[in-house]
């Protein structure tokens, strides 16, 4: 299911402190991400944040073992 850009904006209206980070992607990843963003009118940053959220959920058990009091800081998002 492809969501409209408006649906992603509503999800991101929750005030959050954001930190700028720099990372590298392969040329193929950039090309495909550009195409996806263009075809769906959803900003690339939304897809990157969703991907990071996916990985953090996948490895939640590893993080909970090291997080204070067994909770993740951003758990309630």
C-alpha positions in Angstrom: 0.0 0.0 0.0 1.4 3.4 -1.0 0.4 6.2 1.3 0.1 9.8 0.2 2.5 12.5 1.4 -0.2 14.0 3.5 -0.6 10.8 5.6 3.2 10.8 6.4 3.1 14.4 7.3 0.3 13.8 9.8 2.3 11.0 11.4 5.4 13.3 11.7 3.5 16.2 13.3 4.2 14.8 16.7 6.9 17.2 18.1 10.2 15.5 18.3 13.7 16.7 18.7 15.7 15.7 15.6 19.4 15.3 15.3 21.2 15.5 11.9 23.3 12.5 11.0 25.5 11.6 8.1 25.8 8.1 6.6 26.6 6.5 3.3 24.4 4.6 0.9 25.3 2.7 -2.2 24.7 4.4 -5.6 21.9 1.8 -6.2 20.2 2.6 -2.9 20.2 6.3 -3.6 18.9 5.8 -7.1 16.0 3.5 -5.9 15.2 5.8 -3.0 15.1 8.8 -5.3 12.7 6.9 -7.6 10.5 5.9 -4.7 10.3 9.4 -3.3 9.6 10.9 -6.7 6.8 8.4 -7.5 5.1 8.6 -4.1 5.7 12.3 -3.3 7.0 11.2 0.1 10.3 12.7 1.2 13.4 10.4 1.3 13.9 11.3 4.9 10.6 9.7 5.8 11.7 6.5 4.2 15.0 6.6 6.0 13.4 7.2 9.4 10.9 4.4 8.7 13.8 2.0 7.9 15.7 2.9 11.0 12.5 2.4 13.1 12.1 -1.0 11.4 15.6 -2.1 12.4 15.3 -0.8 15.9 12.1 -2.8 16.4 13.7 -5.9 14.9 16.6 -5.7 17.4 14.6 -4.3 20.3 15.6 -7.3 22.5 19.3 -6.5 22.1 18.6 -2.8 23.0 16.5 -3.6 26.0 19.3 -5.6 27.6 21.5 -2.6 27.5 19.0 0.3 28.0 18.5 1.6 31.5 15.5 0.0 33.2 14.9 -2.2 30.2 13.2 0.5 28.2 14.0 2.3 25.0 14.0 6.1 25.1 11.8 6.4 22.0 9.6 3.4 22.9 6.3 5.4 22.9 6.5 6.7 19.3 
